[in-house]
Amino acid sequence: MPLSFLLVCFALCQMALAVTPAPDGGYAGNNTAEGTSALFSLTSGADNTAIGFQALFHNTSGTYNSGEGFRALFSNTTGVLNTAT
């Protein structure tokens, strides 16, 4: 009974909302972000990893960057192949 009720609720739901950030941290372009506002400004960058509060916060189109920790690479916008902890 509970399962059928749950299925009916989903069937009648008019809209499903996306979760931002993605719950598993995976984004398009092989980007990964875990932490509050990590990769916050990302537009077209690819292959970036941001772990920590506001890591790679201003990164928009930078690629192959890795920032781990509080505001790691915070001001990076278009840089390539940067690493910071």
VENKAMO-V108572 format. One record per residue. RES is the residue in one letter. PSI is psi as a letter, one per 30 degrees, with the letter a starting at -180 (none if undefined). D_LAST is the distance of its C-alpha to the last C-alpha in Angstrom with 1 decimal. Layout:
BEGIN
((RES	PSI	D_LAST) (RES	PSI	D_LAST))
END
This chain:
BEGIN
((M	e	50.8) (P	e	47.2) (L	e	45.8) (S	e	48.5) (F	e	47.8) (L	e	44.1) (L	e	45.0) (V	e	47.5) (C	e	44.9) (F	e	42.5) (A	e	45.5) (L	f	46.6) (C	k	43.2) (Q	f	43.4) (M	k	39.7) (A	k	36.5) (L	k	33.4) (A	l	30.1) (V	k	27.0) (T	k	24.1) (P	l	21.4) (A	k	22.8) (P	f	23.0) (D	g	21.4) (G	f	18.5) (G	k	20.2) (Y	l	21.2) (A	l	23.4) (G	g	22.2) (N	h	20.1) (N	k	17.4) (T	k	15.6) (A	k	14.5) (E	k	14.2) (G	l	14.1) (T	k	16.2) (S	g	16.4) (A	k	13.6) (L	h	15.0) (F	e	17.7) (S	g	19.3) (L	k	19.2) (T	e	22.7) (S	g	23.0) (G	l	19.6) (A	l	19.3) (D	h	17.1) (N	k	13.9) (T	k	11.6) (A	j	10.1) (I	j	9.4) (G	l	9.7) (F	j	11.9) (Q	g	12.4) (A	k	9.4) (L	h	11.0) (F	e	13.9) (H	g	16.0) (N	k	15.6) (T	e	19.3) (S	g	20.1) (G	l	17.1) (T	l	16.9) (Y	h	14.8) (N	k	11.4) (S	j	8.4) (G	k	5.9) (E	j	4.7) (G	l	5.5) (F	j	8.2) (R	h	8.9) (A	k	5.9) (L	h	8.3) (F	e	11.0) (S	f	13.6) (N	k	13.4) (T	e	16.8) (T	g	18.2) (G	l	15.8) (V	k	15.9) (L	h	13.8) (N	k	10.5) (T	k	7.1) (A	k	3.8) (T	none	0.0))
END
